[in-house]
Amino acid sequence: MSDRIRNERFRSKVMSAADAAALVENGWNIGFSGFTGAGYPKAFPGALAERITAAHEKGEEFRVGVWTGASTAPELDGALAATGGVAYRQPYQSDPAMRTAINKGDSYYTDIHLSHVGNQVTQGFLGKLNLAVIEATAITTYGEIVPSSSVGMNRTYVDQADKVIIEVNSWQSEDLYGMHDIYYPIGALPPSRVPLPITAPGDRIGGKTMLVDPEKVVAVIATDAADRNTPFKPLDDDSRAIAGYFLDFLADEVKHGRLPENLLPLQSGVGNIANAVLAGLLEGPFENLTSYTEVIQDGMVDLLDSGKLLVASATAFSLSPEAAHKMNENAADYTKKIILRPQDVSNHPEPIRRMGVIACNGMIEADIYGNVNSTHIMGSRMQNGIGGSGDFTRNGFFSAFVTPSTAKGGAISAITPMVSHVDHTEHDVDLIITEQGLADLRGLAPRQRAQAIIENCAHPDYKEPLREYVKLAATKANGQHTPHDLSSALSWHVRFLETGSMK
């Protein structure tokens, strides 16, 4: 690894993952790199899990706080959750074992807007950060860190942690050097904060590497392991239909002069439907596109390859194994088209609002007035988290939420009288799209929104019950602004919990 660890001072700190894990103490908060299964440490979490398990077998208390950029992989979240040793987790996760620990109450979890994490860490709201564990592609001769396939919270965690461990992963392409744009803000906190100098997605405002105080680095670990990349599911009819409605909407906005012919910068949430929208853009009429988003998915790489997308700005990759291999093989070419930034820059409200980003995110359910639940199943069970959807929804030029109209084989309607949990209020939601159609909610009063959502987005099996609810609510509420019958507003969810179906 001498060609990757080019600084002698850092080479002298190379040790095994087990030796590095032995440095951790009970009660520590640890900031890990990693965002959507990219750029997370591969060896240290497993070694730490073994140490926690050994301590528990001796009857010793050993629990840690786990902070990341977003979701990671089973080697990190899953391994640590399985030990019962995660006392606290933030800001976003998607691992089944971690989700179970959170919902059982074994691990406390704070679901935070991703653009807010840096402020909360820097201001000390979350407590002391004892250790940062960061994956790197290389360490330069001058002791700077070359990030790998995600940036996320790395800069902030390295700056704020008492101690730092660096995993140098030779699987990650060295040609990623130059893709990153690591901005160190002048005056990170009020009242000294200054405007973020980004006016276009391709603007570079920082350096290619992260800085680290050598005195804080207690270990360097050499690894050679791939990111845990999940293949995207083949496009189904529902995904294609949703993508088609959204693309038709964009074309109509261009026709009416509300969007330029090359649209505005695009943001795309993670998932198969979002990837279907990107696939639709590949086949569509739009040229010279740009993206200012969180993650680079397969569909976005295809758009870059086609020349239809000129530049993509994000904080991480979220690629299938095939696309990740392609990225590694051709990283030098992609550095001209892709910029990976810290997540408090990629998700910053200021450039999102300034550039007029078009936001498109997934949801669990929406109600008839346009409130959206992105995080909780039946009001109580955490699924993954809000991630960055709120950053783009509140601040974008307009915001779209997409989902199939039903789940569990039709037993659950994604359109309900009242959502069981609210992440995005009706004030921030402009479009709701299912395979049934698109509801444009801009400028509509609550009763008008209800009609648009029911008639355009609800599954046929649920349209009439929704219409009946509206009539009942209008009667019970005596014609008030947003009619609800509180005695039955959540009855659909109650029925599902009791019978296994909302019908």
Salt bridges, closest charged atoms under 4 A:
GLU8 OE1 - ARG11 NH2 2.78
GLU75 OE2 - ARG228 NH2 3.35
ASP77 OD1 - ARG89 NE 2.75
ASP106 OD2 - LYS104 NZ 3.63
GLU135 OE2 - LYS42 NZ 2.63
ASP162 OD2 - LYS128 NZ 3.34
GLU174 OE2 - ARG4 NE 3.62
GLU174 OE1 - ARG6 NH2 2.25
ASP181 OD2 - ARG341 NH1 3.00
GLU215 OE2 - ARG9 NH2 2.28
ASP227 OD1 - LYS42 NZ 2.82
ASP237 OD1 - ARG240 NH1 3.88
ASP252 OD1 - HIS256 ND1 3.49
GLU253 OE2 - ARG258 NH2 2.93
GLU253 OE2 - ARG442 NH2 3.08
GLU287 OE2 - LYS308 NZ 3.95
ASP305 OD2 - LYS326 NZ 2.32
ASP344 OD2 - ARG155 NH2 2.43
GLU350 OE2 - ARG354 NH2 2.85
GLU365 OE1 - HIS493 NE2 2.88
ASP423 OD1 - HIS421 NE2 3.22
GLU426 OE2 - ARG449 NH2 2.10
ASP428 OD1 - ARG394 NE 2.68
ASP440 OD2 - ARG442 NH2 2.78
GLU455 OE2 - ARG467 NE 2.88
ASP461 OD2 - HIS459 ND1 3.71
ASP461 OD2 - LYS503 NZ 3.33
GLU464 OE1 - ARG467 NH1 2.92
ASP485 OD1 - LYS476 NZ 3.50
